[in-house]
């Protein structure tokens, strides 16, 4: 079975933004089949409507690595809860499980089955910044870490890429992914 990686962009994001193309190329060079799907409905429509389409459009197995940034990381929580397999790794970059600011967050579920999430991923990382302009900060990472275990990494890198924060490469992610 071949290794695969799926990189989920954040709210209002695009597969060609930030570090996504760079990481995709790095993983492809290491033998991964890489997908960086474009989901313009991410965090714009309710997760209950959005999630079934994402689950149906991707293939997940024990060799799959999931990477999500911001709203894409929040999406990973719902994905992991509802998968029928256990994936190899999940890396949540600037992730959150509760509203990080005053904006609507339709990507969030009202509650999570933390045991189900934990049972569907072998290796879990939370990468957050001390301060994040959207509130996707280290406290959000800690809240997920406290419920799920894994590894929490706290940096001082803002939102790890945004319209006003160029972040073309992300060496840490390349090192974290097996």
RAKADA-V496798 format. One record per residue. N is the residue number from 1. D_FIRST is the distance of its C-alpha to the first C-alpha in Angstrom with 1 decimal. Layout:
N_D_FIRST / N_D_FIRST
This chain:
1_0.0 / 2_3.8 / 3_6.7 / 4_9.2 / 5_12.9 / 6_15.6 / 7_19.2 / 8_22.0 / 9_25.5 / 10_28.6 / 11_31.5 / 12_33.0 / 13_30.4 / 14_28.6 / 15_25.3 / 16_27.5 / 17_29.4 / 18_29.5 / 19_26.7 / 20_23.9 / 21_23.7 / 22_24.1 / 23_21.3 / 24_19.0 / 25_20.0 / 26_19.6 / 27_16.0 / 28_15.3 / 29_17.1 / 30_14.7 / 31_11.6 / 32_10.9 / 33_10.9 / 34_14.1 / 35_16.3 / 36_19.8 / 37_21.2 / 38_25.0 / 39_26.4 / 40_30.2 / 41_30.8 / 42_29.3 / 43_32.1 / 44_34.4 / 45_33.8 / 46_33.4 / 47_30.0 / 48_30.5 / 49_30.7 / 50_28.1 / 51_25.2 / 52_24.5 / 53_24.1 / 54_21.6 / 55_19.6 / 56_19.8 / 57_19.0 / 58_15.6 / 59_12.3 / 60_11.4 / 61_8.9 / 62_8.8 / 63_7.1 / 64_9.9 / 65_13.1 / 66_16.3 / 67_19.4 / 68_22.7 / 69_26.2 / 70_29.3 / 71_29.2 / 72_25.5 / 73_25.2 / 74_27.5 / 75_25.2 / 76_22.3 / 77_24.5 / 78_24.8 / 79_21.1 / 80_20.2 / 81_23.0 / 82_22.0 / 83_18.2 / 84_17.2 / 85_14.2 / 86_14.1 / 87_12.6 / 88_12.3 / 89_15.4 / 90_18.2 / 91_21.0 / 92_24.2 / 93_26.5 / 94_30.1 / 95_29.0 / 96_31.4 / 97_31.7 / 98_35.4 / 99_37.4 / 100_37.7 / 101_40.8 / 102_43.2 / 103_41.0 / 104_39.4 / 105_35.8 / 106_34.5 / 107_30.9 / 108_31.9 / 109_32.0 / 110_35.3 / 111_33.6 / 112_30.2 / 113_28.7 / 114_27.9 / 115_26.6 / 116_24.0 / 117_22.9 / 118_22.7 / 119_20.7 / 120_17.9 / 121_17.1 / 122_16.7 / 123_18.3 / 124_21.0 / 125_23.3 / 126_26.4 / 127_28.0 / 128_31.5 / 129_34.8 / 130_38.1 / 131_39.6 / 132_37.8 / 133_40.0 / 134_38.4 / 135_38.4 / 136_34.6 / 137_35.8 / 138_35.2 / 139_36.9 / 140_34.3 / 141_31.5 / 142_33.5 / 143_33.9 / 144_30.1 / 145_29.6 / 146_32.4 / 147_30.7 / 148_27.1 / 149_27.2 / 150_24.7 / 151_26.2 / 152_28.9 / 153_29.8 / 154_33.1 / 155_34.0 / 156_37.0 / 157_35.3 / 158_36.6 / 159_34.0 / 160_31.6 / 161_32.5 / 162_34.8 / 163_37.3 / 164_39.7 / 165_37.3 / 166_35.4 / 167_32.2 / 168_30.4 / 169_28.2 / 170_26.9 / 171_26.2 / 172_25.8 / 173_22.6 / 174_21.1 / 175_22.0 / 176_20.8 / 177_17.2 / 178_15.1
